Structure formats: structure tokens, C-alpha cells
Amino acid sequence: MSLQDNRREYDYGKLTRESLSASPFEQFKLWMEQAIEAGIQDPTAMSVATVSAEGKPWQRMVLLKDFDQRGFVFYTNLGSRKAKEIAVNAQVSLHFPWLQLDRQVIVGGRAERLSTVDVLKYFLSRPKGSQLAAWASKQSSRINSRQALETQFAQIKEKFAEGEIPLPDFWGGFRVVPEEIEFWQGGEMRLHDRFSYSRSEDDSSSWDIARLSP
């Protein structure tokens, strides 16, 4: 199988400096809304890249659950590989692959733990099955079989058959506070449009915008 000729033109649209919002969060909001309107499957799916204490990078797909001027929020088991790596190196990268629109967004920043109040509020909003799964799965740990996981889920389901399911003490969330956000729009003949927002050295609340070579 040859992959060299597996190619196509990127011709969905263009991105100009004049069209960009002064705020990367407003620009992200616009693109997220357009991704949802376009019917992209899992538009909130993002890759979270972390680096271990040994300097080994790893990435996985999770779902963005909230964003605002403070950053981008996701939830996870605090015993997971991603959470353990964030504990020793909080610098992470997020990647949104909106390929149907020939678009990507890359976020680089620092992950901060969410408060228990914020985590509980979100946990209680989850479907019951998802709440039970949070209890049943020791995320990233080795298991003997699928059956073992399903047995554990059944036991948890029986344990919490009545009443509200409590928040596990090993389950939490992170907000990625960005230092840099890049917007990528595919272009013809590989002449893509790339713009990077980076926090101003003089004022951390403002952003410097630069066009990058494709």
C-alpha cells in the first residue's frame, strides 16, 4: 500500500487577518459554532497531549466540556495517565481536528485543577450510566478482560441502585489556560492560512496575532 499519492486539495475557504477576532476565544467560539452547524461528528472532541516526567509525550482524545476567557475545560479520572502526567508537568497541548472544514485549532498552555464544586456540578449533570462508569473504571490501569470491566460496572450499578450517585474522590477536571492558540485553514496548493495568538508580554489580558508560514 502506497500513501504517497493519497492526497487532495484543501479548498474550503480562506482565513485573513481582517476576518479574525481580536480575542482568540471569540474566534474559537465562531469556529466551534460553525463546526456544529456543519454537522461535524464530535465537534468538541480534542486531542490532549501531555509529557511525562521522563520527557515522553502522549496524547488521547477527550471531549471539551466548557470554554470561556479563562480557558478550556475537560474532566477525567485523577488516576489516569493524563492526570498523573499533568501533576508533574502541567504544560499541555490541545488539538481540534475539524477536517471536514479543512480547519484545525491548536492550544498550548497550562492545565489547572478545577474546584470540587465545579467538578460536582458537572458530575451531577452526566447521565447515570456515565456516572457509574466513572466509579467502575480505574482509568489507564491494566485489566484482565472486558468481562472484568463489565462485572465491576454491574457491581457498582447494584451498589448505587437507589438515590444519587456520589462524586468519586478520584474523579476531577482541568482547565487549560492558554498561552498560545493557532487557527489553521487549509488552502489550495498547500498554501494554508495559519494565525497564531500569543499573550502579550506587556499585558497578559491582550493577545498578539501573527500570520505563520504554512
Backbone hydrogen bonds, N-H to C=O, Kabsch-Sander energy under -0.5 kcal/mol:
donor,donor_aa,acceptor,acceptor_aa,energy
6,N,3,L,-1.3
7,R,5,D,-1.6
10,Y,187,G,-0.6
11,D,9,E,-0.8
13,G,186,G,-0.7
20,L,16,T,-0.7
20,L,17,R,-0.8
27,Q,23,S,-2.0
28,F,24,P,-2.5
29,K,25,F,-2.3
30,L,26,E,-2.1
31,W,27,Q,-2.2
32,M,28,F,-2.9
33,E,29,K,-2.5
34,Q,30,L,-2.2
35,A,31,W,-2.2
36,I,32,M,-2.3
37,E,33,E,-2.6
38,A,34,Q,-1.8
39,G,36,I,-1.4
40,I,35,A,-1.9
45,A,42,D,-1.8
46,M,62,V,-2.9
47,S,95,H,-2.6
48,V,60,R,-3.2
49,A,47,S,-0.6
49,A,93,S,-3.2
50,T,48,V,-0.5
50,T,58,W,-2.9
52,S,56,K,-2.4
55,G,52,S,-1.8
58,W,50,T,-2.4
60,R,48,V,-1.2
62,V,46,M,-2.9
64,L,44,T,-2.7
65,K,73,V,-2.9
66,D,73,V,-0.9
68,D,71,G,-1.7
71,G,68,D,-0.9
72,F,176,V,-1.8
73,V,66,D,-3.0
74,F,174,F,-2.1
76,T,172,G,-2.8
78,L,170,F,-3.4
79,G,170,F,-0.6
80,S,77,N,-1.7
84,K,80,S,-2.3
85,E,81,R,-2.4
86,I,82,K,-2.3
87,A,83,A,-1.7
88,V,84,K,-0.8
88,V,85,E,-0.6
89,N,85,E,-2.0
92,V,90,A,-0.6
92,V,109,G,-2.6
93,S,49,A,-1.7
94,L,107,V,-2.8
95,H,47,S,-1.6
96,F,105,V,-2.9
98,W,96,F,-1.2
98,W,103,R,-0.9
99,L,97,P,-1.7
101,L,98,W,-1.2
102,D,99,L,-1.6
103,R,98,W,-2.3
104,Q,184,W,-1.9
105,V,96,F,-1.6
106,I,182,E,-2.2
107,V,94,L,-2.6
108,G,180,E,-2.9
109,G,92,V,-2.3
110,R,177,V,-2.2
111,A,90,A,-2.8
112,E,175,R,-2.4
114,L,173,G,-2.4
119,V,115,S,-2.2
120,L,116,T,-2.9
121,K,117,V,-2.2
122,Y,118,D,-1.9
123,F,119,V,-2.9
124,L,120,L,-2.4
125,S,121,K,-0.6
125,S,122,Y,-1.1
126,R,122,Y,-0.6
126,R,123,F,-1.2
130,S,127,P,-0.6
131,Q,127,P,-2.0
132,L,128,K,-2.6
133,A,129,G,-2.1
134,A,130,S,-1.7
135,W,131,Q,-1.2
136,A,132,L,-2.3
137,S,133,A,-2.1
138,K,136,A,-0.6
139,Q,137,S,-1.5
141,S,138,K,-2.2
149,L,145,S,-1.2
150,E,146,R,-2.4
151,T,147,Q,-2.5
152,Q,148,A,-2.1
153,F,149,L,-2.2
154,A,150,E,-2.3
155,Q,151,T,-2.1
156,I,152,Q,-2.2
157,K,153,F,-2.6
158,E,154,A,-2.0
159,K,155,Q,-2.2
160,F,156,I,-2.2
161,A,158,E,-1.3
171,W,168,P,-1.4
172,G,76,T,-2.8
174,F,74,F,-3.0
175,R,112,E,-2.8
176,V,72,F,-3.3
177,V,110,R,-3.0
177,V,175,R,-0.8
179,E,108,G,-3.3
180,E,108,G,-2.0
181,I,197,Y,-2.3
182,E,106,I,-3.0
183,F,195,F,-2.7
184,W,104,Q,-2.8
185,Q,193,D,-3.0
186,G,102,D,-3.4
190,R,187,G,-1.1
191,L,188,E,-2.0
192,H,190,R,-1.4
193,D,185,Q,-2.8
194,R,192,H,-0.6
194,R,212,L,-0.6
195,F,183,F,-2.2
196,S,210,A,-3.0
197,Y,181,I,-3.2
198,S,196,S,-0.5
198,S,208,D,-2.4
199,R,179,E,-1.8
200,S,203,D,-0.7
200,S,206,S,-2.5
206,S,203,D,-1.9
208,D,198,S,-3.4
210,A,196,S,-2.1
212,L,194,R,-2.8
